[in-house]
Amino acid sequence: MQRYFLPPEQFHEATHTVTIEGDDAHHLIRVMRADIGDQIICSNGVDREVLARISELDKGHATAEIVEELPMDAEAAVQVWIAQSLPKGDKMELIIQKGTEIGAARFLPFLSERTIVQYDAKKEAKRTGRWQKIAKEAAEQAQRNRVPQVDSVYSWKQLLQRAKEADVAWICYEKEDGQQLKPAIKEAQAAGKLGLGKQVLIAVGPEGGFTEQEIKQAEEAGFASVSLGARILRTETAAMVGLTCLFYETGEMGG
């Protein structure tokens, strides 16, 4: 069943209806070819989700009557933030799309020493808006209850500061010959840091990886460096592997 994330103001308590507008209405009417009587799921992306039956269709507008309130039980217990050094091309779009499907709660793009992308602050709002739209569409496709937040681009120092808000912060480092991710997860579980509502940050470097100086600075800021195994992963693969491993070990994927 198709799901749409709608602003709270499109839920109307007086008439017990929801309205679908803009791109969502276009998708519902033109792409899904919905008809009167079809049912859809509408969510405000925070604390409410309903089953609704379409009662009115227009060119750029649809109205649906609320049939019943639904439980919001499709989110992971642990909130995982993916901090990703800006990669080349459209890789960030892929990271956001697939990370959202798997269950990431937030994306923190950042700049690091070996970031290749030329950062343009003037284009940031447009780019961040596109990334947020990708997260919304992926959340709808994956039948999630919430849309992950895509933050504006952080500087390296800003990221180190933001990481202090997380209960656990890991930085993926291909030269780490000490702790692997799995035992790091087990230690965090034993310490009670991976329970309901806890926040975990996983930081991934750019195509050239992190410098040794950056790893030192990250560890001083509270990060623990971890290895994802003996193979060198592409930057767009690393976050997905770390996220999947974490969710498997915490039982989110039936493990």
Salt bridges, closest charged atoms under 4 A:
GLU13 OE2 - ARG48 NH1 2.44
ASP23 OD2 - LYS133 NZ 3.67
ASP24 OD1 - LYS136 NZ 2.75
GLU49 OE1 - ARG3 NH1 2.52
GLU69 OE2 - ARG48 NH2 2.61
GLU75 OE1 - ARG144 NH2 2.63
GLU93 OE2 - ARG130 NE 2.80
GLU101 OE2 - LYS98 NZ 3.57
GLU140 OE2 - LYS136 NZ 2.74
ASP151 OD2 - ARG106 NE 2.98
ASP151 OD2 - ARG162 NH1 3.33
GLU165 OE1 - ARG162 NE 2.88
GLU207 OE2 - LYS91 NZ 3.34
GLU236 OE1 - LYS91 NZ 3.84
GLU249 OE2 - LYS182 NZ 3.93
GLU249 OE1 - LYS186 NZ 3.08
